[in-house]
Amino acid sequence: MAPAADAARAAALRAEIERHNHAYYVLDAPTIPDAEYDRLFRELQELEDAYPELLTADSPTQRVGGKPLPGFAPVRHAVPMLSIRTETDTGPSGAYAFDARVRKLLDMPPEASPVEYAAELKFDGLAISLRYVGGVLVQAATRGDGETGEDVTQNVRTIRQVPLRLTGTPPDVLEVRGEVYMSRPDFERYNARQRALGRPALVNPRNGAAGSIRQLDPKLAAERPLSFFAYGLGETAGWARPETHCAVLDALSAFGLPVCTHRTVAHGPGELVAFHREILEKRDHLPFDIDGVVYKVNSLALQAELGFVSREPRWAVAHKYPAEEAMTVVEAIDVQVGRTGAITPVARLKPVFVGGVTVTNATLHNEDEVRRKDVRVGDTVIVRRAGDVIPEVVAVVPEKRPLRDLFGGEPLHPPFALPESCPECGSTVARGADEAIARCTGGLYCPAQRKQALWHFAARRAMDIEGLGDKLVEQLVDGGLVRTPVDLYGLSVDTLAGLERMGEKSAQNLVEAIARSRQTTLGRFLFALGIRNVGEATARDLARFFGNLETIEAAGVEELQRVPDVGPVVAESIAAFFAEAHNREVIDGLRRAGVSWPDEATSDPGAQPLAGRTLVLTGTLPGMTRDAAKALIEAAGGKVAGSVSKKTDYVVAGAEAGSKLEKARELGVAILDEAGLLKLMREGVEK
């Protein structure tokens, strides 16, 4: 047991060392000589070695790294880490376009005051989420797919700029979103040291940061000079959040977290453009890499009102800068098949160094883009790292094109032509009339789409196979155990129990979940097939309209368009899917495996009480969940929207309804409670 005096001394040393760390690494204003800092650090180490009970999770000595890890544990984010939409227009009009979208979504008249924005830098590093409980760092996780990341706590502890304990009076729970990066001076010093030791140098600061965080040995991560900037929030508890994004950043700074000072509050697009231009002029002189700036609506209340689309907030945008460019030669043009079946032409290049990396491949996006630029094998092309990340071919240098002879004959190589069959599975390659991207139609069969198809098939709103997540899908596919969804129904407990992180109990639960999924509905099954452009609502509409799968399979494009909200593009996607023999083989196999559903009574869209009406749900309803209410409304022919506008017919409000209810009152939109909704569905809308 440590004497009281030693325990008090250890606590005082921890606090003093962290104050010095903050002054040195965050404020860039060291308060004591290095020798004195080292003496304090050694004293604390000696106390902790003598009395292990004095060692705490937030001790500065824990920054040096722990034992090597066998792998990174998955972390499910309490609040998803969403990506930010990129404004492709790198000129001033990009800021004006974003402002116009925001004002339109907020139904602001032209004469309204300018929107207030927070403008900040877009760091070129690795996104990280830091979770503090009681002011102490308990977990750090990567973004991953936005829903689930990787636990990198041990590695992040080695970053001196990340406080292990917050200052002041922090919330009970504070999840901080930010960027881990490597500064240019630190990058150069590290590489100089590596070369002196005869070790490989890092290619660029961004790769150095990302690679360091994903080192399985924390001691190796501790050797890398990493830094951190906080720029946002995830989950919080026990804290009254400030009203603006800028105030949030100020609060994070007060808690001892590093926040970049290159930020401002802008009023309207003109000031956003000025900030974009100002930072561009400073870009080369900054001690760290950026690839643009970020604009966010400053008011958190307006952010909530604007909401999200897909996996991106409507209230933020990344306004990037033009990327670096270089010239090289196209050695071949191949096609790649993406996880969703997208056929992408790819130029194989003579290696060229651009944007800090050696580039050997560059996307050509789609067939139209290849033909527009007339990219051919042998061409000298200008390559750009789009967004400083993804290489793309910008243009061809025509005078350098190889010809059949030296006197101006025909080009040596023909124009690019998209293959008619998928190079991965041989299924037909189809391209919709209004689509730029061609796709493999063998979604349930194609090896390139296998993981995506299986993950989607097992999703909660599809076949609802609990326990079959993306990591397990990867194991099943990579191990050759599952090729198509049919193979899922042949998996045994013994087979599954042999997989990584799968015990016998987990395997038994999964087998039972797969067995339960055999009994489903036609709408769920159609959605689970992953047909291009067919979401949950369309799948249910198809099931209600046709009643059975056989009729849907046999339906032509014109007949499919009789279904409400099914236009030519969706109809062509459905027809192409069922026309592919590989897909029909998988469907037949699923039915032989016992997957079944009752036929549905066909519906008359005109008889649906809420046909053509748009409703918005807000608050907590007393007798049903939000999902249940949405399902009822859609079954009655109505549409459920996420925000209130002049086009909204009804707002259904429950307990603790917020800004949507206020917006409805402002616009004069009819407001219903749960009982009113049920009455409306019984009696219908008065014409």
C-alpha positions in Angstrom: 0.0 0.0 0.0 1.4 3.3 -1.0 2.0 5.9 1.8 -0.4 8.8 1.6 2.4 11.2 0.9 3.6 9.2 -2.1 0.0 8.9 -3.5 -0.4 12.7 -3.2 3.0 13.3 -4.9 2.0 10.9 -7.8 -1.3 12.8 -8.3 0.5 16.1 -8.2 3.2 14.9 -10.7 0.5 13.6 -13.1 -1.3 17.0 -13.0 2.0 19.0 -13.4 3.3 16.9 -16.3 0.0 17.1 -18.2 0.1 20.9 -17.8 3.5 21.0 -19.3 2.4 18.6 -22.1 -0.5 21.0 -23.0 1.8 24.0 -22.9 4.4 22.3 -25.2 2.3 20.3 -27.6 -0.9 22.3 -27.9 0.0 25.9 -27.1 3.6 25.6 -28.5 4.8 27.6 -25.4 7.1 25.3 -23.3 7.2 26.3 -19.6 10.2 24.3 -18.4 13.5 23.0 -19.8 13.5 19.5 -21.3 15.8 18.2 -18.5 13.4 19.3 -15.8 10.5 17.7 -17.7 12.5 14.4 -17.9 13.2 14.6 -14.2 9.5 14.9 -13.3 8.6 12.1 -15.7 11.2 9.7 -14.2 10.1 10.5 -10.6 6.5 9.6 -11.6 7.7 6.4 -13.2 9.6 5.4 -10.1 6.6 6.0 -7.9 4.4 3.9 -10.2 7.0 1.1 -10.4 7.3 1.0 -6.6 3.5 1.2 -6.0 1.6 -0.3 -9.0 -1.7 0.8 -7.4 -0.8 4.4 -8.1 -0.8 3.7 -11.9 -3.9 5.2 -13.5 -5.3 5.1 -17.0 -4.7 8.8 -17.5 -1.1 8.8 -16.3 1.3 10.5 -18.7 3.5 7.4 -18.4 0.9 5.4 -20.3 1.6 7.3 -23.5 4.7 5.3 -24.3 2.7 2.3 -25.6 1.6 -1.1 -24.2 2.0 -4.7 -25.4 1.5 -5.5 -29.1 -2.2 -6.3 -30.0 -3.3 -9.4 -31.8 -5.8 -7.2 -33.8 -8.1 -4.3 -33.5 -11.5 -4.9 -31.8 -14.5 -3.4 -33.5 -16.2 -0.4 -32.0 -19.8 0.6 -32.8 -20.1 4.4 -32.8 -22.9 5.6 -30.5 -23.4 8.4 -33.0 -22.4 7.5 -36.6 -19.3 9.2 -38.0 -20.7 10.5 -41.2 -18.7 11.8 -44.1 -19.1 15.3 -45.5 -20.2 16.0 -49.0 -17.5 17.3 -51.3 -18.2 20.4 -53.5 -16.6 19.4 -56.8 -16.5 23.0 -58.0 -13.2 24.3 -56.6 -14.0 27.9 -57.6 -16.0 30.6 -55.8 -19.3 29.3 -57.3 -18.8 26.2 -55.1 -19.5 28.2 -51.9 -22.5 30.0 -53.6 -23.9 26.6 -54.6 -23.8 25.3 -51.1 -25.4 28.5 -49.7 -28.1 28.3 -52.2 -28.9 24.6 -51.2 -29.0 25.6 -47.5 -31.3 28.5 -48.1 -33.6 26.5 -50.3 -33.9 23.7 -47.7 -34.6 26.3 -45.0 -37.3 27.9 -47.3 -35.5 31.3 -46.9 -36.8 34.1 -49.1 -34.2 36.1 -51.1 -34.5 39.1 -48.8 -33.7 37.0 -45.7 -30.5 37.7 -43.7 -27.3 35.8 -44.7 -26.9 32.4 -43.1 -24.2 32.3 -40.5 -21.5 29.6 -41.2 -18.5 28.2 -39.3 -15.6 27.9 -41.7 -12.6 25.7 -40.8 -9.8 23.7 -42.4 -10.1 20.2 -43.9 -7.2 18.3 -42.5 -5.5 15.6 -44.6 -5.1 12.9 -41.9 -7.2 10.1 -40.3 -10.6 10.7 -38.6 -10.7 9.6 -35.0 -13.4 9.5 -32.3 -12.3 10.1 -28.7 -14.6 9.0 -25.9 -14.2 10.6 -22.5 -16.2 9.4 -19.4 -16.0 11.5 -16.3 -13.3 13.5 -18.1 -11.0 10.5 -18.6 -10.1 9.1 -22.1 -11.6 5.6 -22.2 -11.6 4.8 -25.9 -10.4 6.0 -29.3 -11.8 4.6 -32.5 -11.3 5.0 -36.2 -14.2 6.1 -38.5 -14.4 2.7 -40.2 -17.6 2.5 -42.3 -19.2 5.3 -40.2 -21.2 2.8 -38.1 -18.4 0.6 -36.8 -14.7 1.5 -36.4 -11.6 -0.1 -34.8 -10.4 0.4 -31.2 -7.1 2.2 -31.4 -7.0 3.5 -27.9 -3.5 2.3 -27.0 -2.1 4.0 -30.1 -3.9 7.3 -29.6 -2.7 7.4 -26.0 0.8 7.9 -27.4 -0.3 11.3 -29.0 0.9 14.0 -26.7 -1.7 16.5 -27.9 -4.6 14.2 -26.9 -5.4 14.9 -23.2 -5.8 11.7 -21.1 -7.9 13.8 -18.7 -9.9 16.9 -19.6 -9.6 20.1 -17.7 -12.4 22.2 -16.1 -15.8 20.6 -15.6 -16.3 18.2 -18.6 -19.6 16.4 -19.3 -20.3 13.0 -17.9 -19.8 11.6 -21.5 -18.0 13.5 -24.2 -17.3 12.0 -27.6 -14.9 14.2 -29.6 -14.5 13.9 -33.3 -11.2 15.0 -34.8 -8.2 14.3 -37.1 -4.9 12.7 -36.4 -2.2 14.1 -38.6 1.5 14.4 -38.9 3.0 17.9 -39.3 5.4 18.6 -42.2 8.3 19.4 -39.9 7.7 16.2 -37.8 7.4 14.2 -41.0 10.7 15.5 -42.4 12.5 14.9 -39.0 11.2 11.4 -38.8 12.2 10.5 -42.3 15.7 12.0 -41.8 16.1 9.8 -38.7 14.7 6.7 -40.6 17.2 7.2 -43.5 20.1 7.6 -41.1 19.2 4.3 -39.5 18.8 2.7 -43.0 15.1 2.2 -42.5 12.2 2.9 -45.0 10.9 6.4 -45.0 7.3 7.5 -45.1 5.8 8.5 -48.4 3.7 11.4 -47.2 2.3 12.8 -43.9 -1.2 11.4 -44.4 0.0 7.9 -45.0 2.3 8.3 -42.0 -0.6 9.3 -39.7 -3.0 6.5 -40.9 -0.3 3.8 -40.8 0.8 4.8 -37.3 -2.6 4.7 -35.8 -3.2 1.2 -37.3 0.1 -0.2 -35.9 -0.6 -3.3 -33.9 2.4 -2.5 -31.7 1.7 0.7 -29.7 5.4 1.1 -29.1 5.9 1.6 -32.8 3.0 4.0 -32.9 4.7 6.0 -30.1 7.8 6.5 -32.2 5.7 8.3 -34.9 5.3 12.1 -34.2 1.5 12.5 -34.4 -0.7 15.4 -33.7 -4.5 15.9 -33.3 -7.1 18.6 -33.9 -10.7 18.4 -32.6 -13.5 19.5 -34.9 -16.8 18.2 -33.7 -18.9 16.0 -31.4 -20.4 12.6 -31.2 -22.4 11.4 -28.2 -22.6 13.7 -25.1 -24.4 13.2 -21.7 -24.7 15.5 -18.7 -23.9 18.6 -20.8 -26.0 21.5 -22.1 -24.5 21.8 -25.6 -23.7 25.3 -26.8 -26.0 26.8 -29.5 -23.4 27.1 -32.2 -20.6 25.0 -33.8 -18.1 27.7 -33.0 -19.1 27.7 -29.4 -18.7 23.9 -29.3 -15.1 24.3 -30.5 -14.4 27.0 -27.9 -15.8 24.6 -25.2 -13.6 21.8 -26.4 -10.6 24.1 -26.3 -11.5 25.0 -22.7 -11.5 21.3 -21.8 -7.9 21.1 -23.0 -8.4 19.7 -26.4 -6.4 21.2 -29.3 -8.6 23.1 -31.8 -7.2 24.7 -34.9 -7.2 28.5 -34.8 -7.5 28.9 -38.5 -11.3 29.2 -38.4 -13.9 31.9 -38.7 -17.6 32.8 -38.6 -18.8 33.8 -42.1 -22.0 35.5 -43.0 -23.2 34.4 -46.4 -21.3 32.9 -49.4 -19.2 36.0 -50.0 -17.3 35.6 -46.7 -17.0 31.9 -47.3 -15.2 32.6 -50.7 -12.9 35.1 -48.9 -12.0 32.4 -46.3 -11.4 29.9 -49.1 -9.1 32.3 -50.9 -7.3 33.3 -47.7 -6.5 29.8 -46.7 -5.4 28.9 -50.2 -2.8 31.7 -50.0 -1.6 30.3 -46.6 -1.8 26.6 -47.7 1.9 26.1 -48.6 3.0 27.9 -45.4 0.9 25.8 -43.0 2.8 23.3 -40.9 0.4 20.6 -41.8 -1.4 19.3 -45.0 -4.9 20.3 -45.9 -6.9 19.5 -49.0 -9.6 22.2 -48.7 -11.8 24.0 -46.2 -15.1 22.9 -44.6 -18.3 25.1 -44.3 -20.8 24.2 -41.6 -24.1 26.0 -40.7 -23.1 27.5 -37.4 -26.4 27.1 -35.5 -26.9 23.6 -34.1 -30.7 24.1 -34.2 -30.5 24.8 -37.9 -28.2 21.8 -38.4 -30.9 19.6 -36.7 -33.6 21.2 -39.0 -31.5 20.5 -42.1 -30.8 17.0 -41.1 -29.0 14.4 -43.2 -29.2 12.8 -46.6 -27.9 9.2 -47.0 -24.7 9.3 -45.0 -24.0 13.0 -45.3 -25.2 16.1 -43.4 -27.1 18.7 -45.4 -25.6 21.4 -43.3 -21.9 20.9 -44.2 -19.7 20.7 -47.3 -16.0 20.3 -48.0 -14.8 22.9 -50.5 -11.6 21.5 -51.9 -8.7 23.0 -53.8 -7.5 22.0 -57.2 -5.3 19.0 -57.0 -1.7 18.4 -58.2 -1.1 17.1 -61.7 1.5 15.2 -63.7 2.0 13.6 -67.1 2.5 9.9 -67.8 1.7 7.1 -70.3 -1.4 4.8 -70.4 0.0 1.2 -70.7 -3.4 -0.5 -70.6 -7.1 0.1 -69.9 -8.8 -2.5 -67.7 -12.3 -2.6 -66.2 -13.0 -3.2 -62.5 -16.2 -4.5 -61.0 -17.2 -2.7 -57.8 -19.1 -4.0 -54.8 -22.4 -2.8 -56.3 -21.7 -4.1 -59.7 -20.5 -0.8 -61.2 -18.1 -1.3 -64.2 -15.3 1.2 -64.0 -12.6 1.6 -66.6 -9.2 1.9 -65.1 -6.0 3.2 -66.8 -2.9 1.3 -66.0 -0.1 3.9 -66.0 3.6 4.1 -66.3 4.4 4.9 -62.6 4.5 8.7 -61.9 5.0 10.6 -58.6 2.1 13.0 -58.1 0.5 14.5 -55.0 3.0 12.9 -52.7 2.6 9.3 -53.9 3.6 7.0 -56.8 0.6 6.5 -59.0 0.2 3.4 -61.2 -3.6 3.3 -61.8 -6.1 6.1 -62.4 -9.9 5.9 -62.7 -11.6 6.8 -66.0 -15.0 6.9 -64.2 -17.3 5.5 -66.9 -17.6 4.7 -70.7 -18.9 8.2 -71.6 -15.9 9.8 -69.8 -13.4 7.6 -71.6 -14.9 8.5 -75.0 -15.3 12.2 -74.2 -11.6 12.4 -73.3 -10.8 9.8 -76.0 -8.3 8.0 -73.8 -6.4 5.1 -75.6 -3.6 2.7 -74.8 -0.3 4.4 -75.5 -1.6 7.9 -74.9 0.3 10.5 -72.9 -2.1 11.8 -70.3 -2.3 14.4 -67.5 -3.0 12.7 -64.2 -4.5 14.4 -61.2 -5.1 13.2 -57.7 -8.7 14.2 -57.4 -9.3 15.6 -53.9 -5.5 14.9 -53.4 -6.5 11.2 -52.9 -8.0 9.4 -55.9 -5.9 9.5 -59.1 -7.9 10.4 -62.3 -7.0 11.0 -65.9 -7.7 14.7 -66.6 -6.9 14.9 -70.3 -5.0 13.4 -73.2 -2.0 15.2 -74.8 -3.0 14.6 -78.5 0.3 15.5 -80.1 2.0 12.6 -78.2 -0.5 9.9 -79.4 1.3 6.9 -81.1 0.4 6.5 -84.8 0.6 3.5 -87.1 3.4 5.2 -89.1 5.6 8.2 -88.7 3.8 10.3 -91.3 0.5 11.0 -89.6 -1.4 7.8 -90.2 -4.2 6.3 -88.1 -3.9 6.0 -84.3 -2.1 2.8 -83.3 -4.8 1.8 -80.8 -8.6 1.8 -81.3 -11.1 3.7 -79.1 -12.1 2.1 -75.8 -15.1 -0.2 -75.8 -16.9 -1.5 -72.7 -17.1 -5.3 -72.5 -20.6 -6.8 -73.0 -20.0 -9.4 -70.3 -18.8 -9.0 -66.7 -15.1 -10.0 -66.5 -15.7 -11.5 -63.0 -18.8 -13.7 -63.6 -19.8 -13.5 -67.3 -23.2 -12.0 -66.6 -24.6 -9.3 -69.0 -23.3 -5.8 -68.6 -26.3 -3.4 -68.7 -26.5 0.4 -68.7 -29.7 2.3 -68.0 -30.9 4.9 -70.5 -30.4 7.7 -68.1 -27.3 6.3 -66.3 -23.6 7.0 -66.9 -22.4 3.8 -65.2 -22.8 0.3 -66.7 -23.3 -2.5 -64.2 -23.0 -6.2 -64.0 -26.5 -7.7 -63.7 -25.4 -10.8 -61.8 -25.8 -9.2 -58.4 -26.5 -12.4 -56.5 -23.9 -14.4 -58.3 -20.9 -12.1 -59.2 -17.8 -12.7 -57.0 -17.0 -8.9 -57.0 -20.4 -8.2 -55.5 -20.5 -11.1 -53.2 -19.8 -9.5 -49.9 -22.1 -6.5 -50.5 -24.9 -8.8 -51.7 -24.6 -11.0 -48.6 -24.4 -8.1 -46.2 -27.5 -6.5 -47.8 -29.4 -9.8 -47.9 -28.9 -10.3 -44.1 -29.7 -6.8 -43.1 -32.4 -6.1 -40.5 -34.9 -4.6 -42.9 -34.2 -7.4 -45.4 -34.0 -11.1 -44.3 -33.1 -10.0 -40.8 -30.4 -12.5 -40.0 -29.2 -11.4 -36.6 -25.5 -11.9 -36.0 -24.4 -11.9 -39.7 -22.4 -8.7 -39.8 -19.9 -7.4 -42.3 -16.9 -8.9 -40.5 -18.4 -12.4 -40.5 -19.5 -12.0 -44.1 -15.9 -11.3 -45.0 -14.7 -14.4 -43.2 -17.3 -16.6 -44.9 -16.5 -15.3 -48.3 -12.7 -15.2 -47.9 -12.8 -18.7 -46.5 -14.8 -20.0 -49.5 -17.7 -21.1 -47.3 -20.3 -18.9 -49.0 -20.6 -17.9 -52.6 -24.3 -16.9 -52.9 -27.1 -16.4 -50.3 -28.1 -20.0 -50.9 -25.0 -21.2 -49.2 -26.0 -19.5 -45.9 -28.8 -22.0 -45.4 -26.3 -24.9 -45.5 -24.0 -23.6 -42.8 -23.6 -25.8 -39.7 -22.8 -25.0 -36.1 -19.5 -27.0 -36.5 -18.4 -25.0 -39.5 -19.2 -21.6 -38.0 -17.7 -22.4 -34.6 -14.3 -22.9 -36.2 -14.3 -19.2 -37.4 -12.4 -16.4 -35.7 -14.3 -14.9 -32.7 -17.1 -17.5 -33.1 -17.8 -19.8 -30.2 -20.3 -22.7 -30.3 -23.0 -20.6 -28.7 -22.6 -17.8 -31.2 -22.6 -20.3 -34.0 -25.8 -21.9 -32.7 -27.5 -18.5 -32.4 -26.6 -17.7 -36.0 -27.8 -21.0 -37.4 -31.1 -20.4 -35.6 -31.3 -16.9 -37.0 -30.7 -18.2 -40.5 -33.4 -20.8 -40.0 -35.9 -18.2 -38.8 -35.2 -16.0 -41.9 -36.7 -18.8 -44.1 -40.1 -17.4 -43.1 -40.4 -13.9 -44.5 -42.6 -11.6 -46.6 -42.4 -11.0 -50.3 -41.6 -7.3 -49.8 -38.6 -8.2 -47.5 -37.4 -10.9 -49.9 -37.5 -8.5 -52.9 -35.6 -5.9 -50.9 -33.0 -8.5 -49.8 -32.3 -9.3 -53.5 -30.5 -6.0 -53.8 -32.1 -5.0 -57.1 -30.6 -1.8 -58.4 -32.9 1.3 -57.5 -35.3 -0.9 -55.5 -35.5 0.2 -51.8 -37.8 -0.9 -49.0 -40.8 1.1 -50.1 -40.6 0.1 -53.8 -40.2 -3.6 -52.8 -43.3 -3.4 -50.7 -45.2 -1.6 -53.5 -44.2 -4.4 -55.9 -45.3 -7.1 -53.5 -48.7 -5.4 -52.9 -49.3 -4.7 -56.6 -48.4 -8.0 -58.1 -49.1 -10.3 -55.1 -46.5 -13.0 -56.0 -42.9 -13.4 -57.2 -43.7 -15.2 -60.4 -45.8 -12.4 -61.8 -43.0 -9.9 -61.0 -40.4 -12.0 -62.7 -42.5 -12.2 -65.8 -43.5 -8.5 -65.9 -42.1 -6.3 -68.7 -40.9 -2.8 -68.3 -44.3 -1.2 -69.2 -46.2 -3.4 -66.8 -43.7 -2.7 -64.0 -44.3 1.1 -64.5 -48.0 0.6 -63.5 -46.7 0.3 -59.9 -46.9 3.6 -58.0 -43.6 5.6 -58.1 -41.9 3.1 -60.4 -40.6 5.0 -63.4 -38.7 3.8 -66.5 -35.3 3.6 -64.8 -36.5 1.5 -61.9 -38.6 -0.7 -64.2 -35.5 -1.3 -66.4 -33.4 -2.2 -63.3 -36.0 -4.8 -62.2 -36.5 -6.3 -65.6 -32.7 -6.6 -66.2 -32.2 -8.2 -62.8 -34.8 -11.0 -63.4 -33.6 -11.4 -67.0 -30.2 -12.5 -65.8 -30.1 -16.3 -65.6 -27.6 -16.3 -62.7 -30.0 -14.3 -60.5 -32.9 -16.7 -61.2 -30.7 -19.6 -60.4 -29.9 -18.1 -57.0 -33.6 -17.3 -56.3 -34.6 -20.9 -57.2 -31.9 -22.2 -54.9 -33.2 -20.0 -52.0 -36.7 -21.4 -52.5 -35.3 -25.0 -52.6 -33.5 -24.1 -49.3 -36.9 -23.4 -47.7 -37.2 -19.6 -48.0 -40.9 -18.9 -48.4 -43.5 -16.2 -47.9 -47.3 -15.9 -48.2 -48.7 -14.4 -51.4 -50.0 -10.9 -50.9 -53.5 -9.6 -51.8 -53.0 -7.2 -54.7 -53.9 -3.7 -53.9 -55.6 -0.9 -55.7 -53.4 2.2 -55.3 -56.4 4.5 -55.8 -58.1 2.9 -52.7 -55.3 3.8 -50.3 -56.4 6.5 -47.8 -53.1 8.4 -47.8 -52.3 8.1 -51.5 -50.3 11.1 -52.7 -49.9 12.6 -49.2 -46.7 13.5 -47.4 -46.4 13.2 -43.6 -43.6 14.0 -41.2 -43.2 12.2 -37.8 -41.7 14.0 -34.8 -41.5 13.1 -31.1 -42.5 9.9 -29.4 -45.9 8.3 -30.1 -47.6 6.6 -27.1 -48.7 3.4 -28.8 -46.2 2.7 -31.6 -42.6 3.1 -32.6 -41.5 5.5 -35.3 -40.7 2.6 -37.6 -44.2 1.1 -37.0 -45.9 4.4 -37.8 -43.8 4.8 -41.0 -44.8 1.3 -42.1 -48.5 2.0 -41.5 -48.4 5.3 -43.4 -46.6 3.7 -46.4 -49.0 0.8 -46.4 -51.8 3.4 -46.7 -50.1 4.9 -49.7 -48.5 7.9 -47.9 -44.9 9.1 -48.0 -42.9 9.8 -44.9 -40.5 12.8 -45.2 -37.7 13.8 -42.9 -38.3 17.5 -42.8 -41.2 19.9 -42.8 -41.8 22.1 -45.9 -44.7 23.7 -47.8 -45.2 20.4 -49.5 -45.9 18.6 -46.2 -49.6 17.6 -45.8 -49.6 16.5 -42.1 -47.2 16.5 -39.2 -47.7 13.6 -36.7 -46.4 14.9 -33.3 -45.8 12.9 -30.2 -44.2 13.7 -26.8 -41.1 15.9 -26.8 -41.7 17.1 -30.4 -39.1 19.6 -31.4 -38.3 22.0 -34.2 -40.4 20.1 -36.8 -43.5 20.9 -34.8 -42.6 24.6 -34.6 -41.9 24.6 -38.3 -45.4 23.0 -39.0 -47.1 25.8 -36.9 -45.2 28.5 -38.8 -46.2 27.1 -42.2 -49.8 26.3 -41.2 -49.4 22.5 -41.8 -52.0 20.3 -40.2 -50.9 18.7 -37.0 -52.1 15.2 -35.8 -51.5 13.1 -32.7 -51.5 9.3 -32.9 -55.2 9.0 -32.6 -55.7 11.6 -35.3 -53.4 9.6 -37.6 -55.3 6.4 -37.0 -58.6 8.2 -37.7 -57.2 9.6 -40.9 -56.2 6.2 -42.0 -59.6 4.8 -41.3 -61.7 7.6 -42.8 -59.2 8.8 -45.5 -58.5 12.3 -46.6 -61.4 14.5 -47.6 -61.3 15.4 -51.2 
